[in-house]
Amino acid sequence: MKDLKETIIETVDYIEDNLYNKISLADISLHTGISKYYLHRIFKSLTGESIMEYVQGRKLTSSLNELINTTMRIIDIALEYGFDYEQSYIRAFKKCFGHTPLKIRSDKISLSLILKEKINCNDILSIGNSITYNPQFVFKQKFNLIGIKHKILSKSGDKSANSYGRDFFYNHKHKINNLINPHEYFGFTDWGSDDFIYYIPSVQVSDIDTIPEGMISISIPAHKYVVFRFVGFFRPDDLNGRHLGRLLVQLYRKWIFKSGYKFAATFRFEYIDNSRSKDNYCELYVYQPIEDLKREN
């Protein structure tokens, strides 16, 4: 059985090979051997847009070459890229780039366009029925957590951390009165100690004035984070150390060394919003504090 990365590679390559043809979701589904529903769901989970939105973006981006570097009529460019009518191409072009094709071709003012480049499949990490793609960057203000502190064996995730997380979420979270969102889960990992790594399943709270017995509070200062989004086509409860471990290897051994950043603290946290999850779908976000390497200069 093909894994998710293979399916995405086949999809992207098929689209590139057929930019000058009409492409439908049914065509891609037939080519990959994956149902239209499942293919749409995989692609949108990975990229945040539908396959057909990506197809149109790629066609329009590619058409800029003919528009700028040739004297082809706009109607001929439209037909070459599989649009039935010139006006269909013009409307799609303006929606994508904010300007009409004629303005791009004739305007002497410098314009900045956001292009839809081909997905770089080397940036995709998949294992079985889970997948992740390029990281994002966010800034979070200071916030507070309350949870239960445990020693674990590995900062790359292990089965005990998953077990502690499920136990806390289902059996202890209700003891916290000032939590902000009952659907949210934070898995805080601290490897600042020379002797142990600590994992703290927790929830965000409005204040740390009242802490249930057996729990601790954590005040996390304001930070810039790199955030890896992990999508699994299974229940959130079925997340395990193998899934997270592969993602963390990507973060610690591959991404960081070519990123231009360094880790800014000896902690990270996982974030799950269970209201977004279903029986066969879940999202997990890994937040790692970072800072620019240029600060060392």
ROVO-55929 format. One line per field, with one value per residue: z, y, x of N, C-alpha, C, O in turn; residue in one letter. Coordinates in pm, whole numbers. Example, Ala and Ser with C-alpha at 12.3 -4.5 7.8 and 13.67 -1.06 7.14 Angstrom:
<pts>
n_pz (780_708) $
n_py (-569_-225) $
n_px (1319_1285) $
ca_pz (780_714) $
ca_py (-450_-106) $
ca_px (1230_1367) $
c_pz (780_787) $
c_py (-330_3) $
c_px (1320_1290) $
o_pz (846_804) $
o_py (-332_114) $
o_px (1424_1341) $
aa (A_S) $
</pts>
This chain:
<pts>
n_pz (0_-87_82_234_141_-104_-247_-258_-406_-653_-721_-741_-946_-1158_-1198_-1277_-1518_-1670_-1700_-1924_-1997_-1944_-1612_-1378_-1053_-1057_-1261_-1142_-924_-1053_-1168_-944_-804_-572_-376_-458_-241_-25_-131_-167_99_215_72_128_405_422_279_318_123_-142_-384_-643_-622_-592_-841_-1019_-929_-996_-1276_-1342_-1241_-1400_-1647_-1648_-1770_-2051_-2068_-1997_-2136_-2403_-2705_-2722_-2765_-2511_-2506_-2635_-2458_-2245_-2355_-2405_-2151_-2071_-2007_-2072_-2167_-2245_-2059_-1830_-1762_-1717_-1494_-1301_-1291_-1194_-943_-825_-841_-800_-1000_-1345_-1635_-1851_-1724_-1587_-1803_-1934_-1751_-1621_-1368_-1084_-968_-706_-685_-542_-591_-701_-650_-751_-530_-304_-268_-116_125_261_519_596_760_742_790_845_826_760_684_556_818_1027_1154_1461_1709_2053_2333_2688_2880_3094_3232_3385_3519_3545_3661_3515_3495_3203_2947_2701_2500_2250_2253_2390_2473_2734_2777_2606_2732_2984_2901_2799_3033_3199_3053_3043_3304_3502_3428_3478_3739_3747_3785_3660_3390_3046_2795_2758_2560_2474_2474_2621_2584_2763_2740_2912_2898_3044_3271_3386_3460_3421_3196_3173_3143_3105_3102_3035_3078_2951_3163_3321_3537_3800_4061_4204_4249_4187_4416_4382_4135_3919_3833_3535_3402_3100_2923_2690_2350_2032_1801_1616_1438_1388_1205_1243_1085_1132_1016_1195_1523_1782_2024_1939_1871_1894_2032_1818_1594_1676_1733_1483_1367_1540_1499_1245_1311_1501_1392_1121_1010_1175_1133_886_892_978_1232_1591_1876_2137_2396_2649_2617_2479_2344_2284_2110_2107_1977_2062_1969_1699_1610_1487_1462_1276_1228_1318_1452_1541_1694_1713_1912_1917_2086_1929_1810_1609_1439_1373_1585_1731_1618) $
n_py (-120_222_493_810_1013_916_919_1197_1282_1152_1281_1555_1539_1447_1666_1861_1750_1787_2052_2197_2087_2010_1944_1734_1650_1391_1285_1290_1125_881_839_814_611_651_731_1006_1155_1085_1160_1435_1510_1439_1608_1868_1874_1869_2098_2308_2396_2311_2044_2127_2403_2431_2326_2520_2744_2668_2650_2919_3052_2935_3033_3292_3307_3292_3514_3732_3698_3646_3726_3623_3612_3691_3534_3307_3215_3151_2939_2759_2675_2528_2660_2731_2968_3302_3499_3346_3273_3529_3618_3425_3472_3736_3701_3539_3684_3949_4137_4209_4005_4170_4405_4316_4256_4503_4706_4942_4980_4851_4539_4313_3976_3695_3379_3052_2800_2481_2214_2119_1810_1698_1819_1697_1485_1161_888_584_624_899_1245_1528_1869_2166_2381_2638_2977_3134_3379_3378_3516_3539_3264_3044_2714_2423_2110_1760_1637_1427_1191_1101_887_970_1260_1259_1150_892_582_602_874_924_765_889_1133_1069_968_1194_1374_1251_1169_1349_1618_1744_1829_2078_2404_2653_2635_2728_2634_2345_2156_2166_2045_2034_1914_1930_1932_1916_1939_2048_1967_1799_1540_1427_1398_1575_1527_1692_1659_1879_2169_2488_2770_3040_3165_3103_3077_2886_2558_2225_1948_1753_1843_2075_2414_2595_2870_3007_3197_3481_3396_3337_3087_2789_2595_2277_2107_1824_1571_1313_1025_893_813_1063_946_738_832_795_731_665_800_1073_1074_1046_1288_1465_1397_1498_1769_1815_1705_1761_1990_2214_2262_2377_2599_2859_2932_2890_2678_2827_2768_2510_2352_2224_2215_2010_2053_1999_2033_1900_1941_1965_1717_1386_1052_933_1115_1352_1635_1753_1983_2081_2290_2471_2677_2932_3127_3380_3304_3515_3684_3617_3742) $
n_px (84_57_222_129_296_393_153_98_322_275_38_117_311_154_-14_173_258_36_-38_-113_-345_-697_-781_-927_-1059_-1145_-986_-731_-774_-824_-574_-402_-521_-660_-944_-1164_-1263_-1091_-843_-879_-904_-656_-482_-575_-547_-272_-180_-358_-527_-758_-721_-797_-787_-513_-432_-536_-394_-132_-152_-211_15_215_133_218_463_415_256_420_661_609_429_179_-174_-412_-641_-549_-355_-521_-673_-468_-396_-611_-848_-1188_-1290_-1186_-1263_-1303_-1044_-935_-1087_-1014_-741_-724_-839_-649_-403_-466_-467_-545_-464_-392_-309_-81_78_108_157_382_459_625_528_433_390_231_332_228_412_549_485_734_828_1025_1013_814_715_632_471_334_-3_9_118_330_424_586_716_562_582_537_442_401_247_325_202_8_27_-122_-49_50_355_598_870_1047_1194_1302_1359_1260_1015_811_639_543_498_281_89_72_-32_-290_-408_-407_-571_-821_-875_-789_-791_-1035_-1025_-921_-1012_-993_-934_-885_-978_-1155_-1116_-858_-521_-200_120_390_738_1041_1380_1584_1719_2014_1993_1735_1453_1156_810_509_185_-80_-302_-408_-440_-622_-507_-266_-335_-476_-393_-447_-402_-110_-43_137_234_316_477_505_728_707_763_918_824_897_669_555_317_128_-52_-276_-441_-623_-758_-717_-635_-481_-235_115_447_609_504_537_808_940_872_1001_1266_1294_1274_1487_1723_1737_1585_1660_1935_1967_1815_1870_1815_1832_1770_1587_1532_1515_1288_983_649_365_60_-285_-605_-889_-1144_-1124_-1079_-1162_-1303_-1136_-934_-687_-510_-190_26_359_543_836_1058_1250_1532_1688_1988_2152_2162_2381_2591) $
ca_pz (0_-93_195_196_63_-242_-310_-288_-516_-776_-751_-785_-1076_-1259_-1224_-1355_-1653_-1741_-1683_-2047_-2022_-1841_-1505_-1280_-937_-1100_-1337_-1048_-847_-1138_-1186_-820_-746_-442_-391_-464_-106_56_-193_-132_243_237_14_200_537_408_222_355_9_-216_-501_-760_-599_-624_-986_-1083_-895_-1075_-1415_-1354_-1222_-1520_-1761_-1643_-1866_-2181_-2058_-1986_-2226_-2541_-2754_-2739_-2722_-2382_-2532_-2669_-2333_-2170_-2416_-2391_-2015_-2043_-1974_-2184_-2218_-2206_-1938_-1716_-1729_-1662_-1359_-1213_-1281_-1106_-809_-775_-834_-767_-1118_-1468_-1719_-1932_-1638_-1564_-1929_-1982_-1645_-1602_-1224_-1028_-890_-633_-693_-467_-689_-655_-703_-733_-396_-289_-195_-21_254_320_602_622_813_741_762_903_735_797_574_600_944_1032_1261_1537_1834_2158_2457_2808_2921_3208_3226_3505_3480_3633_3619_3507_3433_3088_2905_2578_2456_2120_2272_2414_2502_2865_2763_2549_2835_3083_2841_2797_3171_3249_2981_3072_3445_3598_3379_3535_3872_3731_3772_3585_3256_2946_2693_2798_2446_2440_2550_2604_2632_2785_2763_2962_2908_3100_3377_3342_3505_3377_3106_3235_3055_3187_3036_3101_3009_2974_3266_3325_3642_3873_4203_4265_4182_4254_4480_4293_4008_3924_3736_3449_3337_2979_2879_2549_2263_1891_1788_1492_1465_1293_1208_1214_1056_1135_976_1298_1642_1861_2126_1879_1855_1976_2028_1685_1511_1722_1726_1347_1348_1618_1428_1139_1373_1572_1317_982_984_1251_1088_764_908_1016_1370_1695_1982_2232_2531_2660_2628_2367_2385_2183_2128_2037_2000_2036_1898_1556_1582_1463_1485_1184_1191_1429_1426_1654_1662_1800_1925_1968_2089_1846_1788_1488_1460_1351_1715_1786_1551) $
ca_py (0_346_583_938_1091_864_967_1339_1292_1114_1387_1675_1512_1440_1804_1929_1693_1818_2192_2248_2012_2019_1847_1724_1566_1253_1243_1265_1008_763_821_771_496_692_790_1152_1207_1067_1240_1575_1530_1435_1724_1989_1867_1897_2229_2409_2430_2194_2008_2207_2537_2419_2310_2650_2830_2626_2689_3064_3088_2895_3116_3420_3302_3332_3649_3833_3676_3624_3817_3545_3677_3641_3425_3188_3166_3089_2810_2671_2621_2448_2740_2727_3103_3406_3565_3255_3288_3663_3624_3343_3540_3852_3651_3482_3779_4083_4223_4140_3971_4285_4498_4258_4263_4638_4803_4969_4988_4725_4469_4195_3872_3571_3272_2916_2714_2337_2162_2047_1687_1664_1878_1618_1371_1076_754_516_709_1031_1327_1667_1946_2277_2444_2778_3053_3211_3441_3363_3588_3456_3197_2953_2577_2340_1970_1662_1622_1289_1166_1011_839_1029_1384_1233_1091_748_534_646_1010_912_710_995_1233_1021_957_1329_1439_1188_1137_1451_1754_1801_1882_2215_2487_2777_2609_2820_2559_2204_2071_2181_1968_2073_1818_2011_1853_1997_1861_2137_1901_1707_1405_1371_1470_1578_1545_1744_1677_1997_2254_2630_2825_3186_3208_2989_3102_2762_2442_2102_1866_1659_1908_2190_2519_2637_2998_3005_3336_3510_3337_3304_2943_2717_2506_2169_2056_1681_1524_1168_976_798_883_1126_855_642_892_725_781_645_912_1196_1060_1076_1431_1534_1375_1599_1899_1828_1659_1802_2125_2319_2289_2457_2693_2993_2956_2797_2662_2937_2720_2364_2291_2235_2159_1963_2113_1932_2082_1782_1976_1951_1576_1292_915_894_1233_1434_1729_1781_2087_2084_2426_2476_2814_2954_3263_3395_3287_3643_3752_3584_3824) $
ca_px (0_132_202_71_392_388_29_116_419_205_-59_189_373_47_-58_278_260_-88_-74_-173_-468_-800_-757_-1035_-1030_-1168_-868_-621_-814_-803_-430_-337_-589_-713_-1077_-1167_-1284_-970_-738_-907_-881_-512_-416_-615_-486_-130_-147_-456_-610_-805_-639_-833_-731_-371_-422_-557_-281_-16_-177_-200_156_288_92_289_573_363_200_527_776_569_324_56_-298_-460_-736_-472_-296_-630_-706_-352_-393_-730_-966_-1283_-1317_-1091_-1310_-1280_-902_-912_-1144_-931_-611_-739_-864_-524_-292_-511_-458_-582_-349_-353_-235_52_154_131_186_524_484_673_427_478_288_254_324_200_516_528_514_860_793_1132_978_706_753_516_491_205_-119_27_197_354_484_670_678_521_645_439_484_301_270_335_80_26_-25_-123_-49_114_494_648_1000_1041_1325_1355_1295_1199_883_804_504_498_446_147_2_51_-118_-429_-457_-434_-680_-950_-897_-743_-812_-1158_-996_-870_-1131_-972_-880_-939_-1053_-1151_-1081_-717_-422_-60_219_511_859_1152_1504_1685_1795_2120_1965_1608_1363_1025_694_399_55_-134_-400_-385_-528_-627_-416_-209_-362_-523_-333_-491_-300_-42_-14_227_207_426_459_589_749_682_864_896_827_872_556_534_180_123_-187_-290_-573_-663_-807_-611_-586_-389_-103_213_583_668_462_599_953_984_856_1103_1392_1292_1296_1614_1841_1738_1539_1728_2071_1965_1704_1911_1771_1877_1671_1599_1500_1525_1155_889_521_271_-73_-395_-742_-972_-1267_-1096_-1050_-1271_-1261_-1029_-856_-640_-402_-103_121_477_596_972_1111_1368_1578_1769_2132_2219_2179_2511_2692) $
c_pz (0_34_143_112_-82_-316_-348_-404_-649_-819_-808_-923_-1187_-1297_-1310_-1499_-1736_-1724_-1806_-2083_-1917_-1739_-1411_-1163_-972_-1178_-1242_-964_-925_-1153_-1062_-762_-608_-463_-388_-324_-24_2_-159_13_275_193_92_341_531_374_266_240_-62_-334_-619_-744_-632_-774_-1055_-1053_-974_-1221_-1433_-1336_-1345_-1639_-1761_-1743_-2004_-2180_-2064_-2097_-2370_-2580_-2780_-2693_-2593_-2404_-2565_-2547_-2251_-2223_-2398_-2253_-1974_-1996_-2095_-2248_-2168_-2075_-1814_-1668_-1662_-1519_-1260_-1188_-1182_-962_-745_-747_-800_-882_-1240_-1547_-1801_-1851_-1613_-1688_-1963_-1877_-1626_-1454_-1173_-939_-819_-631_-608_-561_-624_-721_-677_-591_-398_-204_-101_118_325_399_628_683_822_702_837_816_795_685_635_732_925_1149_1329_1657_1934_2279_2573_2840_3027_3182_3366_3459_3582_3577_3626_3451_3315_3040_2791_2541_2319_2131_2300_2456_2636_2858_2707_2653_2942_3028_2840_2936_3226_3185_3022_3222_3545_3556_3448_3674_3867_3700_3679_3446_3153_2842_2725_2685_2416_2534_2517_2663_2642_2817_2801_2975_2962_3210_3318_3369_3443_3271_3169_3129_3142_3103_3110_3018_3039_3072_3266_3431_3715_4025_4276_4184_4255_4312_4380_4157_4029_3821_3656_3388_3219_2929_2731_2464_2118_1878_1641_1525_1352_1313_1160_1195_1054_1097_1065_1418_1716_1967_2072_1843_1945_1956_1893_1591_1548_1709_1588_1318_1420_1559_1316_1195_1424_1485_1174_966_1049_1193_959_772_930_1157_1465_1798_2091_2376_2529_2688_2493_2422_2262_2214_2044_2075_1963_1967_1747_1515_1560_1485_1396_1139_1317_1381_1553_1608_1763_1796_1988_1969_2008_1852_1670_1522_1446_1482_1777_1731_1615) $
c_py (126_427_719_1022_1045_915_1114_1358_1260_1224_1511_1655_1505_1581_1877_1879_1732_1963_2251_2175_2046_1909_1850_1639_1420_1199_1206_1141_880_734_764_644_523_758_942_1212_1201_1152_1387_1602_1531_1566_1851_1990_1906_2042_2341_2455_2302_2165_2099_2353_2538_2407_2445_2746_2797_2667_2840_3111_3054_2985_3252_3423_3347_3476_3755_3820_3647_3729_3741_3626_3612_3526_3297_3129_3093_2950_2711_2604_2557_2526_2744_2863_3199_3471_3478_3267_3423_3673_3546_3411_3657_3808_3601_3589_3923_4182_4141_4103_4090_4384_4446_4275_4406_4737_4818_4980_4851_4664_4349_4094_3753_3454_3139_2823_2567_2296_2087_1923_1642_1719_1802_1503_1289_945_688_610_842_1110_1465_1735_2061_2337_2586_2844_3138_3276_3425_3445_3488_3391_3093_2817_2518_2195_1883_1630_1475_1288_1071_981_918_1156_1369_1162_942_711_584_786_1007_862_814_1100_1193_1015_1096_1387_1382_1173_1247_1594_1821_1861_2029_2306_2607_2753_2694_2748_2410_2109_2071_2100_2019_1963_1888_1919_1945_1908_1947_2074_1808_1562_1344_1459_1462_1603_1583_1758_1786_2065_2399_2683_2977_3243_3085_3010_2975_2644_2317_2022_1766_1717_2023_2293_2549_2772_3005_3148_3355_3458_3343_3153_2901_2610_2404_2114_1911_1642_1372_1127_858_879_949_1032_754_704_821_782_766_759_1039_1190_1093_1225_1508_1512_1476_1737_1913_1796_1710_1949_2231_2356_2370_2570_2837_3031_2860_2785_2765_2894_2568_2303_2300_2193_2115_2024_2037_2001_1968_1816_1967_1806_1496_1151_874_1014_1307_1526_1749_1884_2081_2225_2419_2621_2825_3100_3264_3379_3419_3718_3724_3675_3964) $
c_px (88_113_157_166_394_266_42_212_353_108_11_250_269_0_44_281_139_-133_-144_-302_-573_-774_-875_-989_-1047_-1048_-753_-649_-789_-654_-363_-398_-644_-848_-1070_-1178_-1156_-856_-755_-870_-731_-448_-450_-556_-340_-103_-240_-543_-652_-713_-670_-791_-583_-350_-435_-442_-156_-33_-155_-56_238_256_159_404_528_314_310_631_739_464_194_-65_-347_-558_-662_-402_-401_-660_-591_-349_-526_-851_-1058_-1302_-1209_-1132_-1292_-1136_-877_-965_-1057_-796_-620_-764_-734_-419_-335_-507_-500_-455_-299_-272_-94_138_194_179_336_561_526_565_490_364_328_228_289_302_483_567_647_836_904_1102_866_764_628_560_354_93_-113_124_217_429_564_623_629_591_539_506_370_343_283_200_112_-38_-31_-133_21_252_538_790_980_1182_1386_1282_1232_1066_891_662_454_440_305_46_-29_-46_-264_-488_-492_-560_-815_-980_-862_-775_-931_-1136_-952_-988_-1115_-910_-954_-1025_-1044_-1112_-931_-627_-283_28_354_629_974_1275_1619_1769_1900_2083_1839_1544_1225_917_576_274_-21_-242_-366_-488_-519_-533_-365_-226_-404_-472_-377_-375_-242_-7_83_182_334_390_557_605_717_797_820_914_830_767_545_392_180_-23_-187_-431_-610_-710_-692_-552_-485_-254_-4_353_649_632_539_750_1007_976_966_1242_1405_1326_1439_1736_1847_1704_1627_1863_2076_1862_1747_1867_1843_1766_1696_1570_1507_1388_1086_754_442_135_-174_-525_-836_-1103_-1249_-1079_-1177_-1217_-1144_-946_-813_-528_-323_-1_236_536_736_1020_1240_1409_1674_1916_2208_2240_2314_2620_2703) $
o_pz (78_90_22_22_-174_-434_-457_-492_-747_-937_-911_-1009_-1298_-1414_-1405_-1591_-1857_-1733_-1794_-2189_-1813_-1776_-1369_-1173_-923_-1163_-1260_-937_-870_-1151_-1072_-680_-533_-559_-324_-293_39_79_-125_46_353_267_120_391_624_432_253_258_-45_-377_-687_-844_-693_-829_-1141_-1141_-1016_-1284_-1528_-1409_-1389_-1722_-1863_-1795_-2068_-2277_-2131_-2145_-2453_-2498_-2853_-2594_-2570_-2327_-2528_-2535_-2195_-2147_-2378_-2240_-1855_-1949_-2208_-2368_-2063_-1989_-1705_-1548_-1561_-1432_-1150_-1076_-1097_-869_-626_-644_-774_-863_-1239_-1527_-1817_-1902_-1618_-1678_-2016_-1911_-1617_-1419_-1212_-847_-867_-583_-602_-606_-506_-831_-593_-539_-484_-82_-15_216_436_351_676_660_900_593_887_742_870_601_750_757_820_1233_1263_1701_1903_2322_2557_2828_3048_3119_3454_3372_3694_3458_3727_3370_3324_3087_2783_2549_2275_2031_2239_2473_2652_2926_2755_2660_2986_3101_2876_2957_3291_3254_3035_3262_3661_3641_3473_3722_3971_3599_3625_3392_3171_2805_2719_2710_2340_2654_2401_2779_2543_2910_2730_3053_2931_3239_3213_3306_3415_3258_3213_3041_3241_3036_3232_2904_3140_3067_3218_3417_3695_4105_4394_4066_4374_4262_4303_4073_4142_3733_3705_3329_3240_2897_2656_2500_2086_1935_1554_1628_1236_1424_1050_1277_983_1142_1022_1415_1715_1996_2149_1789_2060_1873_1857_1519_1462_1677_1577_1252_1367_1569_1293_1133_1394_1505_1111_914_983_1201_925_670_904_1197_1422_1808_2132_2468_2424_2771_2405_2533_2154_2330_1926_2193_1844_1912_1673_1396_1608_1521_1435_1028_1410_1281_1662_1498_1883_1689_2099_1864_2017_1894_1637_1621_1502_1490_1865_1789_1570) $
o_py (135_430_741_1093_1128_950_1154_1440_1332_1256_1564_1743_1553_1610_1946_1957_1714_1992_2343_2200_2103_1794_1957_1564_1334_1083_1104_1061_782_618_676_577_429_834_1000_1310_1300_1211_1456_1706_1614_1626_1933_2096_1968_2104_2459_2545_2197_2251_2144_2419_2632_2471_2480_2820_2886_2713_2883_3199_3133_3011_3322_3529_3430_3550_3858_3921_3626_3810_3790_3698_3494_3430_3188_3007_2987_2854_2591_2490_2534_2466_2759_2874_3179_3496_3530_3270_3430_3729_3593_3407_3674_3871_3619_3586_4008_4298_4019_4165_4109_4443_4523_4305_4428_4840_4719_4987_4748_4728_4292_4122_3715_3433_3116_2773_2535_2339_2002_1932_1557_1672_1838_1431_1342_897_730_668_891_1052_1514_1670_2055_2343_2647_2777_3207_3234_3455_3443_3369_3455_3058_2807_2558_2161_1927_1598_1408_1373_973_1042_932_1163_1457_1120_873_798_608_815_1080_910_827_1151_1272_1051_1112_1442_1456_1166_1240_1683_1942_1936_2096_2288_2657_2840_2728_2795_2353_1993_1987_2088_2045_1925_1903_1839_2042_1813_1924_2122_1747_1471_1224_1578_1355_1687_1516_1860_1786_2026_2429_2648_3035_3356_2974_2966_2957_2630_2302_2030_1703_1649_2064_2264_2529_2786_3008_3213_3258_3472_3352_3096_2969_2544_2440_2079_1881_1674_1310_1187_744_1002_897_1038_691_635_789_871_846_810_1104_1290_1160_1281_1606_1600_1533_1813_2012_1855_1703_2026_2328_2473_2426_2631_2928_3147_2764_2872_2788_2974_2505_2213_2376_2141_2173_2044_2012_2025_1944_1726_1961_1776_1531_1133_790_1017_1324_1498_1762_1876_2076_2273_2367_2684_2739_3187_3162_3435_3434_3806_3797_3686_4045) $
o_px (183_3_148_123_397_275_0_188_371_96_-31_242_293_-21_7_305_138_-252_-224_-359_-541_-748_-919_-892_-974_-1011_-687_-559_-738_-613_-278_-335_-672_-866_-983_-1110_-1117_-779_-659_-812_-685_-370_-362_-519_-288_-14_-205_-625_-589_-636_-578_-763_-532_-260_-353_-399_-83_63_-89_-10_321_343_158_439_593_330_292_683_828_420_107_-58_-325_-557_-707_-390_-375_-672_-615_-305_-550_-947_-1012_-1327_-1150_-1048_-1268_-1110_-807_-898_-1030_-744_-533_-714_-713_-352_-250_-541_-491_-351_-179_-176_2_257_303_236_409_679_470_515_587_255_445_116_318_280_399_670_669_825_880_1159_826_853_528_671_268_94_-214_204_134_491_605_502_651_651_461_614_255_459_255_95_229_-143_45_-213_49_266_518_826_906_1279_1508_1159_1158_1009_973_577_334_341_217_-67_-143_-131_-351_-604_-595_-645_-913_-1096_-902_-785_-928_-1221_-945_-1056_-1214_-842_-1071_-1132_-935_-1079_-883_-653_-251_12_425_621_1002_1276_1736_1879_1878_2138_1836_1575_1183_931_546_257_-27_-270_-302_-605_-422_-486_-416_-144_-373_-503_-349_-262_-315_51_109_101_445_283_678_505_703_914_701_1007_775_776_526_354_227_-108_-108_-528_-626_-703_-581_-432_-412_-167_-35_374_736_717_599_814_1109_1063_1019_1328_1512_1401_1506_1842_1953_1785_1665_1902_2181_1828_1669_1879_1906_1679_1810_1583_1505_1375_1127_746_452_99_-152_-551_-860_-1167_-1347_-1067_-1285_-1101_-1062_-894_-891_-461_-380_52_213_575_753_1023_1328_1332_1734_1964_2317_2326_2358_2728_2783) $
aa (M_K_D_L_K_E_T_I_I_E_T_V_D_Y_I_E_D_N_L_Y_N_K_I_S_L_A_D_I_S_L_H_T_G_I_S_K_Y_Y_L_H_R_I_F_K_S_L_T_G_E_S_I_M_E_Y_V_Q_G_R_K_L_T_S_S_L_N_E_L_I_N_T_T_M_R_I_I_D_I_A_L_E_Y_G_F_D_Y_E_Q_S_Y_I_R_A_F_K_K_C_F_G_H_T_P_L_K_I_R_S_D_K_I_S_L_S_L_I_L_K_E_K_I_N_C_N_D_I_L_S_I_G_N_S_I_T_Y_N_P_Q_F_V_F_K_Q_K_F_N_L_I_G_I_K_H_K_I_L_S_K_S_G_D_K_S_A_N_S_Y_G_R_D_F_F_Y_N_H_K_H_K_I_N_N_L_I_N_P_H_E_Y_F_G_F_T_D_W_G_S_D_D_F_I_Y_Y_I_P_S_V_Q_V_S_D_I_D_T_I_P_E_G_M_I_S_I_S_I_P_A_H_K_Y_V_V_F_R_F_V_G_F_F_R_P_D_D_L_N_G_R_H_L_G_R_L_L_V_Q_L_Y_R_K_W_I_F_K_S_G_Y_K_F_A_A_T_F_R_F_E_Y_I_D_N_S_R_S_K_D_N_Y_C_E_L_Y_V_Y_Q_P_I_E_D_L_K_R_E_N) $
</pts>
